[in-house]
Amino acid sequence: MNEQQSRQGVLFALGAYFIWGIAPVYFKLIGAVPATEILTHRIIWSFLFMLVLVSISRKWRQVQHVMGSPKTLLMLALTAVLVGGNWLLYIWAVNHNHILEASLGYFINPMVNVMLGMIFLGERFRRLQWCAVLLAFSGVLIQLWQFGSVPVIALALAFSFAIYGLLRKKLGVDGQTGMLIETLWLLPAAIIYLFFIADTPSSHLGNNSATLNLLLVSAGIVTTVPLLFFTAAAVRMRLSTLGFFQYLGPTLMFIIAVTLYGEPLGSDKMVAFGFIWAALALFIIDALIVQRKLRRVQRRVS
């Protein structure tokens, strides 16, 4: 990677995780709309947006190739259900004042990714990674034992997105093609629900204000733009470096929850966050050590 590409990669990564981090502000703006209804808009407008993007990037051959593989199509149906469920839970959490727990879920997600990689992809844990996962697991157990509560939302978000990422990795379908077909799978249910089942003041688009309709249409942009930024960053910089940016999103969510929306940071949440942050610190230290070793090897080879 040359220096210019690396700089572009950093900017794209910052853009992706910044949008993901401040997304709760957008969903709060349309908080009066039920989460299921917002999800349908997210699916419909994301599908239309992806149609335009696939056409501009001329990826219809890739789409045709995937369409010709029933097994891949069925797997994308499964990933569509996973990502749709993740979106719905995230929207519900934000609009019911659980942004803190949602941010905890995305802090946990990298560790779940590593754990699934070990179980299903034959990847091996390093010592510090073992310590980090044990710390995170201990935090959840202490919260359960001391306070009688489990961060269900956080765990559901972390595991659903991690399993989604694992399946997409095994499929090897590029981001734009995969998202177009996933939203296509979800599209019929979204259209039927929005236009034939939902009966709320906001479900009748003709009765909505132009501002609200514009915000609902923007659900497609909020969904697809950060994903495209992330994809652009991934091809311009090392994945190990990109991994450090993934903590920006949940950090922004945490700050927004506490400062902007005044969500209470109770003792149970402080225990959970304390253990997760300690685990993440070990993760980052481990990644830095590995990067240094790789650089040394590269210098010797060159």
C-alpha positions in Angstrom: 0.0 0.0 0.0 1.4 3.4 -0.9 1.1 6.4 1.4 -1.8 8.1 -0.6 -3.8 4.9 -0.5 -3.2 4.5 3.3 -4.4 8.1 3.9 -7.5 7.5 1.8 -8.1 4.3 3.7 -7.9 6.1 7.1 -10.4 8.7 5.9 -12.8 6.1 4.6 -12.5 4.1 7.9 -13.1 7.3 10.0 -16.1 8.1 7.8 -17.6 4.6 8.2 -17.2 4.3 11.9 -18.2 7.9 12.5 -21.5 7.4 10.7 -22.1 4.1 12.6 -21.2 5.9 15.9 -23.6 8.8 15.4 -26.4 6.7 13.8 -28.4 6.7 17.1 -29.0 10.5 16.6 -30.7 9.7 13.3 -32.8 6.9 14.7 -33.8 9.2 17.6 -35.1 11.8 15.1 -37.6 9.2 13.8 -38.2 7.7 17.2 -41.9 8.2 17.0 -42.0 5.7 14.1 -42.2 2.0 15.3 -39.0 0.0 15.0 -40.6 -2.5 12.6 -41.7 0.3 10.3 -38.3 1.9 10.3 -36.8 -1.5 9.5 -39.1 -1.8 6.4 -37.9 1.6 5.2 -34.3 0.6 5.8 -34.8 -2.5 3.7 -36.7 -0.9 0.8 -34.6 2.2 0.4 -31.3 0.2 0.9 -32.4 -2.1 -1.9 -33.1 0.8 -4.3 -29.9 2.5 -3.4 -27.9 -0.7 -3.9 -29.6 -1.1 -7.4 -28.2 2.2 -8.4 -24.7 1.5 -6.9 -24.4 -2.0 -8.5 -25.4 -0.4 -11.9 -22.8 2.4 -11.5 -20.0 0.0 -10.5 -21.1 -2.5 -13.2 -21.3 -5.5 -11.0 -24.3 -7.2 -12.6 -22.1 -10.1 -13.7 -21.3 -10.9 -10.1 -25.0 -10.6 -9.3 -25.8 -13.0 -12.1 -23.1 -15.4 -10.9 -24.6 -15.5 -7.4 -28.2 -15.8 -8.8 -27.0 -19.0 -10.6 -25.9 -20.7 -7.4 -29.0 -21.9 -5.4 -26.7 -22.8 -2.4 -25.3 -19.3 -2.2 -28.7 -17.7 -2.6 -30.1 -19.8 0.3 -27.1 -18.8 2.5 -27.7 -15.1 1.6 -31.3 -15.7 2.7 -30.0 -16.8 6.1 -27.6 -13.8 6.3 -30.5 -11.5 5.3 -32.5 -12.8 8.3 -29.5 -12.3 10.6 -28.7 -8.8 9.5 -32.4 -7.9 9.4 -32.8 -9.1 13.0 -29.7 -7.2 14.0 -31.0 -4.0 12.4 -34.4 -4.4 14.1 -32.9 -5.0 17.6 -30.5 -2.1 17.2 -33.3 0.3 16.1 -35.5 -0.9 19.0 -32.7 -0.5 21.5 -31.9 3.1 20.4 -35.5 4.2 20.4 -36.2 2.6 23.8 -33.2 4.2 25.6 -30.8 1.3 25.5 -28.0 3.0 23.5 -25.5 2.1 26.2 -26.3 -1.6 26.0 -26.1 -1.4 22.2 -22.7 0.2 22.4 -21.6 -2.6 24.8 -22.7 -5.1 22.1 -20.4 -3.6 19.5 -17.5 -3.5 22.0 -18.0 -7.2 22.6 -18.4 -8.0 18.9 -14.6 -8.1 18.0 -14.0 -10.7 20.7 -17.0 -12.8 19.5 -15.5 -12.6 16.0 -12.2 -14.0 17.2 -14.0 -16.7 19.2 -16.0 -17.8 16.1 -12.9 -17.7 14.0 -11.2 -20.2 16.4 -14.2 -22.5 16.5 -15.2 -22.5 12.8 -12.2 -21.3 10.9 -9.4 -23.1 12.8 -7.8 -19.9 13.9 -5.8 -20.1 17.1 -6.0 -17.8 20.1 -2.9 -16.2 21.4 -2.4 -15.9 25.2 -3.5 -12.3 25.5 -6.5 -13.0 23.4 -7.5 -15.8 25.8 -7.1 -13.4 28.7 -9.2 -10.8 26.9 -12.1 -13.3 26.2 -12.0 -14.6 29.8 -12.1 -11.0 31.1 -15.2 -10.3 29.0 -16.9 -13.5 30.0 -16.1 -12.8 33.7 -17.7 -9.3 33.3 -21.0 -10.9 32.1 -20.9 -13.6 34.8 -20.3 -11.0 37.6 -23.2 -8.8 36.2 -25.4 -11.9 36.4 -24.3 -13.0 39.9 -24.1 -9.5 41.5 -27.0 -7.7 39.9 -29.2 -10.6 38.6 -29.1 -9.2 35.0 -27.6 -10.2 31.7 -26.9 -7.7 28.9 -29.3 -9.6 26.6 -29.4 -6.8 24.0 -25.6 -6.4 23.9 -25.0 -10.2 23.6 -27.7 -10.6 20.9 -26.3 -7.7 18.8 -22.7 -9.0 19.2 -23.5 -12.6 18.3 -25.9 -11.9 15.5 -23.5 -9.6 13.8 -20.5 -11.9 14.4 -22.4 -14.9 13.0 -23.5 -12.8 10.0 -19.8 -11.7 9.4 -18.7 -15.4 9.7 -21.2 -16.6 7.1 -20.4 -13.7 4.7 -16.7 -14.5 5.0 -17.3 -18.1 4.2 -19.5 -17.2 1.2 -16.9 -14.8 -0.3 -19.5 -12.6 -2.0 -18.5 -9.0 -2.4 -20.3 -6.3 -0.2 -22.4 -4.7 -2.8 -23.7 -7.9 -4.5 -24.3 -9.5 -1.1 -26.3 -6.5 0.3 -28.3 -6.2 -2.9 -29.4 -9.8 -2.7 -30.0 -9.8 1.1 -32.3 -6.8 0.8 -34.0 -8.4 -2.2 -34.8 -11.4 0.0 -36.2 -9.1 2.7 -38.0 -6.8 0.3 -41.3 -8.7 -0.2 -41.9 -8.9 3.6 -41.0 -5.2 4.0 -43.4 -4.1 1.3 -46.3 -6.3 2.5 -45.8 -5.1 6.1 -45.5 -1.4 5.3 -48.3 -1.1 2.7 -50.8 -3.8 3.8 -50.3 -4.5 7.5 -48.9 -1.5 9.3 -51.6 0.9 10.3 -50.0 3.8 12.2 -50.0 7.6 11.4 -46.5 7.3 10.0 -47.2 4.3 7.8 -49.4 6.4 5.4 -46.6 8.2 3.6 -49.0 10.6 1.9 -50.0 12.0 5.4 -46.5 12.5 6.6 -44.6 15.7 6.5 -42.0 16.1 3.7 -39.3 16.2 6.5 -40.4 12.8 8.0 -40.6 11.2 4.6 -37.1 12.5 3.7 -35.7 11.1 7.0 -37.3 7.7 6.3 -35.9 7.6 2.8 -32.5 8.5 4.3 -32.6 5.1 6.1 -31.1 3.6 2.9 -28.2 6.1 2.9 -27.5 5.6 6.6 -27.4 1.8 6.0 -25.3 1.7 2.7 -22.9 4.6 2.8 -20.9 3.5 5.9 -20.8 0.0 4.5 -19.3 1.3 1.2 -16.8 3.5 3.1 -15.8 0.4 5.1 -15.3 -1.6 1.9 -13.2 1.2 0.4 -11.1 1.4 3.5 -10.6 -2.4 3.6 -9.0 -2.4 0.1 -6.7 0.5 0.9 -5.2 -0.5 4.3 -4.2 -3.5 6.3 -7.2 -5.3 8.0 -5.1 -5.4 11.2 -4.9 -1.6 11.1 -8.6 -1.2 10.1 -9.5 -3.3 13.2 -8.4 -0.5 15.5 -11.0 1.8 14.0 -13.9 -0.5 15.0 -13.9 0.8 18.5 -14.7 4.4 17.3 -18.3 3.5 16.6 -19.3 2.1 20.0 -17.2 4.8 21.8 -19.3 7.5 20.1 -22.5 5.7 20.9 -21.4 5.5 24.6 -20.6 9.2 24.7 -23.9 10.1 22.9 -26.0 7.9 25.3 -24.5 9.4 28.4 -24.1 13.1 27.4 -26.8 13.7 24.8 -29.6 11.4 26.0 -28.8 11.1 29.7 -29.0 7.3 29.9 -28.1 6.3 33.5 -24.7 4.5 33.9 -25.7 2.2 36.7 -23.4 -0.1 38.7 -24.3 -3.1 36.6 -23.3 -1.4 33.4 -20.1 0.0 34.9 -19.0 -3.5 35.9 -19.8 -4.8 32.4 -18.1 -1.9 30.6 -15.1 -2.0 33.0 -14.4 -5.7 32.2 -15.0 -5.2 28.4 -12.7 -2.2 28.2 -10.0 -4.1 30.1 -10.5 -7.0 27.6 -10.3 -4.6 24.7 -7.1 -3.1 26.1 -5.5 -6.6 26.0 -6.8 -7.1 22.5 -5.2 -3.9 21.3 -1.9 -4.6 23.1 -1.9 -8.1 21.5 -2.6 -6.6 18.0 0.3 -4.1 18.4 2.7 -6.8 19.4 1.7 -8.9 16.4 2.1 -5.9 14.1 5.6 -5.1 15.4 6.6 -8.7 14.8 5.3 -8.6 11.3 7.2 -5.4 10.5 10.4 -6.9 11.8 9.9 -10.0 9.6 9.1 -7.8 6.6 12.3 -5.7 7.2 14.4 -8.9 7.3 12.9 -10.2 4.1 13.4 -6.9 2.3 
